[in-house]
């Protein structure tokens, strides 16, 4: 397989170091941070107390502490919120100048490399200052986006409306983004209740175009005009849709497209 690499310029990296780093973060986010190592990452989110989405992240262990691969545009807000939770924990929360790279095929020469924990189709992520696989071909951005979307993987607040969507509505369980055994975290009670006591009514799902074109934010209806959801990000013939699951088998449309859920 040809080695291809792409810098994900909408991502950034922060570091949490100190003797309490894992314990501190583990008490805040949806997944078991103790499983993070220098070769294994954990996908998780920081939620509102009501169990709704604030920020998602890929967490791995670097040489000087935990490294959090996060959405760049929310970095300042996330740093402020983590500092609010810090209290007396022995941790340091700092920005880094590391960049985030998607690596398809091959191995990285430098940086911190790990299999993307959400889906094997996304291959590896690398956190490094400079291109960690200098001899690799450029990975086209649209190729990466289409693969991400086709496998139902949201990209932060581009797809998940902040303080609007519950974490389990984002396909988080299938994408290894939640632990139901690790203990308390912010929003844990509502997330556990949705898992064990209710049936999800809406979820982010991939959809495939049959005619027309997608537009982000377009309202989705069924053939009989029932409101079914909305389109989020899209690439080529695929999009992510926030969809009422009762309509998953229906013929779906927007003003400019017809499509089906995968």
Protein Blocks (a to p, Z undefined) as FASTA:
>chain_A
ZZdddddfkbccdddedjklmmmmmmmmmbdfklpcfkbccddddddfkopafbdcdddd
dfkbccddddfklmmmmmmmmmmmnmmaccdddddfbdcdddeehjdfedjddddfkbmk
lopadddfbdcblkbccddfklmmmmmmmnopaehjllmcghkbcfklnommmnopacfk
nopcehklmmmmmmmmmccfbdcdddddfbdjddehiacddfkopafbdcdddehjbccd
dddfklmmpccddfkbccddZZ
